[in-house]
Amino acid sequence: MRTLITTFALIGVSAVAGLAADAKAGQAVYDKSCKSCHGSDGTPNAAIAKMLKVEIKDLKSAEVQGMSDADLKKTISDGTGKMKPVKAVSASDADNVVAYIRSLKK
């Protein structure tokens, strides 16, 4: 009985891990769709910020890292302020981009 419970627990953990977002895949999408404004490491591109007359948040900051995954995905899909929605990023890609943003945490 104990072996059976352990086996089901391991299967459940494996299934959840399989559904987890992929930061490496997220980096590839980020590099194509986000890097020009947010920099390769999440540090804002000062020239773009100046040109657009906007503050671009550092993605490594406590403020951004403190946002929920849902809020980060909403920002990607809907935009915020002068940031337009990133239509090139699908919902599943957005999960991966959020995982990549989490990997940038200071």
N, C-alpha and C positions, 0 to 999 in steps of 0.2 A: 504494500500500500504506500509506504513512504517513497519507494522508488517511482511509483506511478505519479505521485504528487510532484516530486522533484522533476520528473520528465515534463509534465505539463507546464510547470513554472518556467523551465528553460525554453520550451517552445514559445511561451508567451513573451518572454524577454527577447527572444530572437525575432519574433514578429514585430515587436515595437521598434527594435533597432533597425529592422529592414525598412520601416516607414519613416525613419528619421531623415531630416533634411541633410543634404550633402554640401558641406562648406566648400569643398574643392570644385564641385560643379557650379556652386554659387559664385566662386571667384571668377570663373570663365565668363559667366553672364555679367557680373559686375564690371569686369574689364571692358566688355563691349558696350554696356549701357550706362554705367555710372561713373567710371574712372575719370572721364574728362572734367567733371565738376568736383567730384569728391576725392580725387587723387588716388594713387595706387594703394595707399595704406590707410585711406579714410580721412587723411588730412586735406582740408578744403583747398581747392585751386584758387589762390588769391587773385590771380588775373581775371578769372571768370567771375568771381564774387564782385570785384571792383567794376567790371564791365556791366554786370547786371544790377549793380547797386543793391546788393543783397548780402546778408550774412549766411554763409553756408556752414552748417554745423559740422564739427569734427565727429566723425562716426565712432571714434574711440572714446569720446567724452562720456562722463557719467550720465549726463542728460539723455543722450541718445541710447546708451546701453541700458538705461533705466526704463526705456519705453517697452511696452509689451510687444511680442512678436506680431500680434494682430495689428497694433498701431503702426509698426514698421511696414508691414505688408500693405496697409491702407495708404500710407504715404507713397509707397512705390506705385500702387495701382491708381490712386486718385490724385496724387500730387499734393503740394502744400505751398502756400504763398506763391512765389514766382516759379516754383518747381512744377513743371507740367507732369501729368501722368506718364509713366514709362510704359507705353503700349507694347513695346518689343519684349517685355518681360511677362511671361505667362504666370498663372497662379502657382504652378508647381515650381517654376523657376524662382518666383518671389520667395518661396520657402527656403530655397537653397541660398539665395542672396542674403536673406535674414541670417541664416546659419553662418555665412561668411562674415557678415557684419559683427556677429557675436564673437567670431574668432579674432577680431581686431581689438577687443577689449584691452584697455591699459592694465 
